[in-house]
Amino acid sequence: MKILLTGASGYLGGRLCHELLKQGYSVRALVRPTSDLSSLPPPSPTGNGGLELVHGDVTDYNSLLSAFSGCDVVFHAAAVVEPWLPDPSKFFSVNVGGLKSVLRAVRETKTVQKVIYTSSFFALGPTDGHVANEAQIHHEKFFCTEYEKSKAAADKIALQAAQQEELPLVLLYPGVIYGPGKLTAGNVVARMIVERFNGRLPGYIGSGNDRYSFSHVDDVVEGHIRAMEKGRTGERYLLTGENASFKHVFDVAAVITQTQRPKFGIPLWLIEVYGWASVLFSRITGKLPLISPPTVYVLRHQWAYSCDKAKQELDYSPRGLKEGLGEVLPWLKNLGLIKY
């Protein structure tokens, strides 16, 4: 079986590429000429089996058509994952336009039997006061970030393609992904732990009323592979995990490392002021901020979800935060990024 993977140079995509190869699949990874390939294994010298790298871009239909040729399964994991960008149009050109190009190429590639599309919990919208499942559709009354808006728009397109055109899509919605791997914006938990243990984040974020569904990256990877093997086309699956606040994350990290818990909470209004200052600094330096005002808008809502459907149909088995952070913290320590 030949698998085409977009987003292979990213945080989730890189882990997925490694696991697919480990399980004996032949992987063709679509990467841009400028992509950082340091987290990927070397390509197969023969091109038969193993990893094959092809240059292209999800916004370039012709490069997709060439890359998809002869492939049986497409994993579309490429996305721009940031809470804020100086040019918000990039969210829509990649996350929406890229998906449109992928679906167009799938329609023209007769060998493709299944498409696994990596969406996001943001596409379903906030869950203030309840725990949502796959039946939730984004209310579209407001969006905390342009990323959220782009993923909700892409979700509509994917659902229409799956349900009305009957394209062989399986839609996946990971939670807040954390674990070993690249310290990108998609690995926000690890980045916040680094800030916490280096004294740059001295307190809890807000009052602890935030709620997220935390997903270990390797569980999400396994969920993707199970979706390829068992997922029903046209269906949505939440690949989420334990619902908790960032306050709970910091408390669990303190217990594991036998260090002190934060003694106070930093008000969200103060974090928002810091976010605006970070955005101003970012426009001067070109370096994207860890915290921006849209990050605070997200923190003012809850994002709690149930993964019961994935457990029942995909044998998805997410680990809890205690187990997951028990792996992340020593990993960060071994890298020299934190001390305890």
Summary of the structure (lengths in Angstrom):
residues: 340
radius of gyration: 19.5
end to end distance: 45.4
largest distance: 59.2
contacts: 1145
relative contact order: 0.14
helix: 43%
strand: 16%
